[in-house]
Amino acid sequence: MSSQIPPAIRNLIIDMDGVLWRGEKALPGLVQFFEALQAKQINYVMATNNGTKTAVMYKEKLARFGVLMDPMRILTVAEATASYLQDRYSAGTPIYVLGSKGLRDAHLAVGFQIVSPEQVRNGETAAVVVGGLHFDFTYESLAMGALLVERGAQFVATDLDSTHPSESGSLPGGGAILSVIITTTGVTPVSIGKPGPILFRTALERLGGNVGNTAMIGDRLGTDIAGGNAAGLYTILVLTGVSTVADAESGNIKPDAILKDITEVARCLA
């Protein structure tokens, strides 16, 4: 595995949690990283499996870290999931959202009607159950989602990440939460986020890039690197999040480069 980035790479797809920050703490060199991308004329899109926020929410978070960002450079799985469903269901379709405000807002913005757990308990139905990382779920919210899936609602996940990085360490991720419904119903959801192709395809379209000039930067072998490899991209594992050098050396998922952090990424870009 190389520690050099080929000069052909002029576009980046950048994961956020574990790459740019952990929880509410920016990782060292964040401001300088984006300054280096601008100086080296590297195009980029940030793409995250975290469906708790919209692009505007992430813009505000980056601003708190001292980085001014165009929301079009931020691709969230919440908005990608809403777009996926918008292509398949008409406005006004009732859906059940097991997720945070960002996921609910993304689906309200494209015209879906959100059904609450209380409404399901009282006999309301929904065409789709959408779920992901969620910090205030309850047994009732999981149980009503499971009932809807058992009754035939389509099951869609923003992601199936088992963990979520934080300042304190790895916490349960969207996949861990949705495993309750998967175990209860035996139904595996359609997953929109990494390592599936949908988020990568959307990011490449937004960049105007191709597999020959685009790299994926991430901290997770099973999502960022596996998905980037499957998409044909050059892949860079940074060591500020979930996966380690030992994981890469012992496992079947191999990045093209392993770099310490985004500061080293900036230094290695042509």
ABEGO torsion letter per residue (X at the ends): XBABBBAABABBBBBABGAABBEABBBBGAAAAAAAAAAAGBBBBBBBABAABBAAAAAAAAAAAGBBBBAAABBBAAAAAAAAAAAABBBGBBBBBBBBAAAAAAAAAAGBBBBBAAAAAAGBBBABBBBBBBAABBAAAAAAAAAAAAAGBBBBBABABABBBBAAEBBBBAAAAAAAAAAAAGBBBBBABOABAAAAAAAAAAAGBBAAABBBBBABAAAAAAAAAAAGBBBBBBAABABBAAAAAABABBBABBBABAAAAAAABX
